[in-house]
Each structure stands twice: as structure tokens, then as C-alpha cells.
């Protein structure tokens, strides 16, 4: 009985503790919400905005939407909408601080919001907080200084150009199908044309392939492909420059051709400009622009650094037969694949007619599937017989059998040259120890 009372007491205490924690958290949440105020009141009534910064920018609300006054170029509605949304949703935490201590005595950026009645609200931007995630912002009319998230503050345009459509290319990321890069050392050709069956291509996440400069075709790494494709839309000018000087464009050794299958645009990159920028020009056009270096970075990698380095990656569910041959052994596996009611593929693996534990085999197979090469090969054609052979047999979408063979030829005491499908073409080499370790499980199975 005494134990029961103690247990009940413990349970009641725990429940009380959870209730207390909930109340405290809820109270803290309400206090946080109370401390976070919208800076601009009745934003929907605002009809004009002036930004006083390195350039003066005025926006006016019309029946057609918001427009930049005296716009000389095509406005970018997405950029304008992003700025407006950031101002409408701008919130901050009121703080007690001296203006002079946070660069608000003589602010360099002031934004005015006016409604139809002529009432004005002004905010001034001070310095960034020490933690680097918020700015000090003063609301002039409220005579209050707030700490505001930097993502909102940094949406304020400091130059008129930042609200215009500054894209240099007409081809977009939506329809680009090929990119060709000539960096003066190698020509890199990338497109979506796959030499592999659909089953094999499932393991190639990016859907982009490198056809040059190597003799075989390789999958482009997902992160690199995404940077290059998305980057097409981001190539924007900082300014247009005087065309009297060629800025290194006439004898440039760096160019990028973007194609959508019907038309192509060639971007020529010239000399470096000040402020971490480059001079560029679209082939066939007179205009010369400055663009930030970071916008060209995705296209500045060497070919070797753009591709997946897998020797031959293919999903286990796509393989019908797998054979591994070494000087001592020949190991052969067969796979049966059956789709269940949930459209999930169930794979069964056999060795010498004996069913293997699929989970253990899958873990072992990962070593082979994840095998990567180590460096480019610049030697002569290899004539000696391979020391190791790996063969994959699959059935493609047309019910045709497709075999891929990977041969490893010794070229030194430490490295193999990799030859695919009985070709004499060699692109890469691999360390012997790495290969031996990756197939050791197969040899152990046989023994």
C-alpha cells in the first residue's frame, strides 16, 4: 500500500512538472511574440516608397502594379515583389540603444513609405549586430530602434539596377539541354543524352552526362549539375561598360555555350574587373557587361571535378547476373526480381544455386557499387590481359540483355587502368588495394 502511494505521488509530480513546463514554454512564446513588432503599419495602404541609399530609388503603386519611376530598363516584377513582401512582413525586437553607437545618427540607408493621405513612415538602417544575424533599424515616427533579421533588411535595393531584369542570356534553366565549356585547357561537353539503359540511369541522380573531354561518358555530379543549370538564370550584369576597350574578350580562352536544342548562346569571358567581377559578352552582340565572379564559378571547375567518380554504379535491383573474376577465383551471382502489390521490388540473390541473405549481400554489394577511380590516365594503350574482371548483366526496358564489363589492367605495382566493355580507351586508374578491398567479400564467399 505504501509503495502504491509513493508511485501515485511520483506520477502526480511528473504530470505537474510537465504542466509547469508547458505553461512556461507557452508564456515564453507569448512574450516572444509580444516583443516582435511589425515595423510598417497598414502596409496595404502604402502607395509610394522611396529608398535613399547609394542611389535614390522611387517606386509607385499604379493600377498595373508597382513600378520603378523613370525606369530605363525592363523591370523585374519578381525582384520588386520580393522587396515589397520583405517590407510588409518586416518585424523586429525593440531595444534600448544609443543611435550613435549603432550608426543610426547618420544612416546611409533610409526607406520612406507613403500612403494616399500623405502620411509617411520612415525606417533607417544602422549597423549589423555583433552576432551577424540582425541589423539595428530605427522607425523614425515610433522613435524606436529594433533588431531586425538581416534577410529582410538585405532585400532593400541599394541601386536601381537591382530591380531591373539584368539577365544576359535569353535561354533559361527551364529549357536548357546542353552546356559546352571551353576553359582554354579542355573542352567540356555536357548534356542529358544518356548512353545507359533506364535501369542503369536510375543510379545517376543529376540526369546530366559529360561526353567530352573523356573517351567514355560519365554522369555529372548532382551538386555540380544543379549549380550550372540553376546558375543560367542567375547570370546577371552589374553594369554595361564602354565598348571602346575589348577587355580581353577578343582573345579570350574562356567561353560557355548554352543550348536548348533549338538555339544557343555563347558567353565569352574576358579579363577580371574590379570588385571581384569579370567582363563578359554574348557572342554576336555589341554590349559588354560586368558580372560577379561568383556567378561564373559553377562553370569554372575542371572536368574531373564535375563528374561522379564511380567506376560503374548500378542498382542491385537492375542486375540479373554479376560475375567477378580474379587470378584465383571466378564468382558468379544470379538475381531474381519480383514486384509486390505495393510496387516494391523484392530481390533474391543466388550463388551456386544457394540463396544468400539479401541484407548481408546488399551491404557487401555497396562496396562494389561505391567503388571510385583515383586519377586520370595519360599513358599508352594497355595490351596485357586484365587481372580483374567484373561483369554486369541486366535486362533493359526493351527486354534485351545488356552486358557491361569492367576490366582492370595492372599498369604499376599500385594501380590498375580501367577499361570498359573491351574498349582500348582508358580514362582513369584505380588503386589496387582499393579494388581488392571492395571485392574481398566475393572472394570470401567463394572460398
Order of alpha helices (4+ residues) and beta strands (2+ residues): alpha-beta-beta-beta-beta-alpha-beta-beta-beta-beta-beta-alpha-beta-beta-alpha-beta-beta-alpha-beta-beta-beta-beta-beta-alpha-beta-beta-beta-beta-alpha-beta-beta-beta-beta-beta-alpha
